[in-house]
């Protein structure tokens, strides 16, 4: 069993290193977007708020995954 764990660990390590490399490349290659200068909200704008959701459901269907 220890060989199986070694292979699993190695695969996870490779995936993690690849993810770090992709993030570093993204930060290096992508130019930051221009920041928008927004005007301050008007005096009547609420300072607190909330959202209530009732009877909400969500799902995800991977269309490209269905081909496999």
N, C-alpha and C positions, 0 to 999 in steps of 0.2 A: 503494500500500500504506500510506502514512503516515496517510491518513484512516481506514483500518480500525483501525490501532493507536490513533489518537486516540479513536475511539469505544469501543474495548475498555478503554483506560485510564480514560475518563470513567465508563463503567459500573462498573468495579471501584472507582473512587473513591466513586461514589454508594453502592454497596453497603457499603463500609467506613464511610462517614459514617452511614449508616442503622443499622449495627450498633452504633456508639458511642452514637447517640441512644437506641436501645432499651435498652442497658445502663444508661445514665444514668437513663432513665425507670423502669426496674425498680428501681434502687437508691433512687430517690426515693419510689416508690409502695408498695413491698412492706415490710411491717413485719418486723423480724427475729424469728425464732422464739425461744422461751424456751429458755435453756440448761439442760440437765439436770445436776444435781449427782449424779454417780455416786460410789458408795463405792469406796474403793481395792480392788484385787483381793486375794484371800486369799494367804497366804504361799506356798502351793504352786503358784500360777499361774506358768507358764513366762515367762521373760524374753526368750527368743528362740524363733523358730519358722520354719516355711516351709511352702510348699505345692508339691507336685509334681503335675504334670498329665501323663498319658500317653494317647495316642490320643484327643485332644480336637479337635473341629472346631466351627466356629461359622459362621453365615451370617445374612444379613439379607435379608428380602424386604419391599419396600415395597408393601403392598397398594394404597394409594391411588395409587401411581405407575403401576400396571398399567392403570388406566382410560384413560390417555393413550396 
